[in-house]
Amino acid sequence: MGEAITGTLVYKLFEKDKNMGTIQGGMRGDVLLANYTFFSEGVSSIRQIAFKKEQDYFIEGFGANGDKTVFKDPGSLQFNDAVKLKAVDCRK
């Protein structure tokens, strides 16, 4: 895996509960594979997430989960560009 990547991730999806937390992982080619530790409805959870780099944004990957927290086969993920994530400068 490439250079370690850490940061904050917040999901604010329409008509869904907001969840926010931290990611810790790295790049595998053009895919960021990371563990997402987050709080939703007052409960702490961890799950694996994947995002594919496309131009200046990332799109989320979906696939079968092996044990509900990690992907069974990260190589078989399907990426959906319905939601495009862009980086924001948090240093301001």
C-alpha positions in Angstrom: 0.0 0.0 0.0 1.2 3.5 -0.7 1.8 6.5 1.6 -0.4 6.5 4.7 -3.5 8.7 4.4 -5.5 10.0 7.4 -8.2 12.6 7.6 -11.8 13.4 8.5 -14.8 12.2 6.5 -18.4 13.4 7.0 -21.4 11.9 5.2 -24.4 14.3 5.0 -26.7 12.4 2.7 -30.2 13.7 2.0 -32.8 12.2 4.4 -30.1 10.1 6.2 -28.5 10.4 9.5 -25.2 12.4 9.4 -22.1 10.4 10.3 -18.6 11.6 10.8 -15.3 10.2 11.7 -11.7 9.6 10.6 -10.1 7.6 7.9 -6.8 5.7 8.0 -5.4 3.9 5.0 -3.5 4.3 1.8 -3.6 4.3 -2.0 -3.5 1.2 -4.1 -3.0 2.5 -7.5 -5.9 5.0 -8.1 -8.0 3.5 -5.2 -7.9 4.8 -1.6 -8.6 1.9 0.7 -9.1 2.9 4.3 -10.7 2.1 7.7 -13.5 4.6 8.6 -14.1 5.0 12.3 -17.3 7.0 12.7 -20.2 7.9 15.0 -23.8 7.6 13.8 -26.8 7.9 16.1 -24.4 8.0 19.0 -22.8 4.6 18.2 -19.1 4.2 17.3 -18.4 1.8 14.3 -15.6 0.9 12.0 -15.9 -0.2 8.4 -13.7 -0.4 5.4 -14.2 2.2 2.6 -12.9 2.6 -0.9 -12.7 5.6 -3.2 -11.4 5.8 -6.7 -9.5 8.9 -7.9 -11.1 10.4 -11.0 -9.6 13.7 -12.2 -10.0 16.1 -9.2 -12.5 14.1 -7.2 -13.1 10.6 -5.7 -16.0 8.3 -6.2 -17.1 5.7 -3.7 -16.7 1.9 -4.2 -19.2 -0.7 -3.2 -18.9 -4.5 -2.9 -19.6 -7.6 -0.8 -18.5 -7.4 2.8 -16.6 -10.3 4.2 -17.3 -9.8 7.9 -19.5 -6.7 7.7 -16.5 -4.4 8.3 -14.1 -5.3 5.4 -14.6 -5.9 1.7 -14.5 -9.6 0.7 -12.5 -8.8 -2.5 -11.4 -5.2 -2.9 -10.5 -6.0 -6.6 -14.1 -6.5 -7.5 -15.5 -3.2 -6.2 -18.0 -1.3 -8.3 -17.6 2.5 -8.3 -20.6 4.8 -8.5 -20.1 8.4 -9.6 -23.6 9.5 -8.2 -21.7 11.2 -5.3 -18.5 12.9 -6.1 -16.2 13.8 -3.2 -13.9 16.8 -3.4 -11.2 17.8 -1.0 -11.7 20.8 1.1 -8.9 22.8 2.8 -9.5 22.3 6.6 -6.5 24.5 7.6 -8.5 27.7 7.2 
